[in-house]
């Protein structure tokens, strides 16, 4: 399933990244979650969807080249 991040770019969900009540620890029996969970989920999704900085990508590339 393809998603779109806040910049409008298509992204693929990360392995193990599920959405839905079954993947949210602390869900109440009636399916309700505490109010703060929405904000935390949005923050998490924004961080996961951020692009890798070029400097970090370059570092990973150099480390792979050393192998």
C-alpha positions, 0 to 999 in steps of 0.5 A, a space after each residue: 500500500 502506497 502512502 503520501 507524506 506531508 510533502 506529497 511524496 509517495 512512500 511505502 509503509 515500513 515493514 512491521 508498521 501497522 495501522 489500526 486498533 489491533 496494533 495499538 497497545 493500551 487500546 481499551 476494550 471498547 476500542 477507545 484510546 486516550 486522547 493523546 494517542 492521536 497526536 503521538 501517532 501523527 508525530 511518529 508517522 511524520 518522523 517515519 515519513 521523513 527523508 534520510 538526510 543526504 549526509 547520513 545517506 552518504 555516510 551509509 554509502 561509504 560504510 557499505 563501500 568499505 565492506 
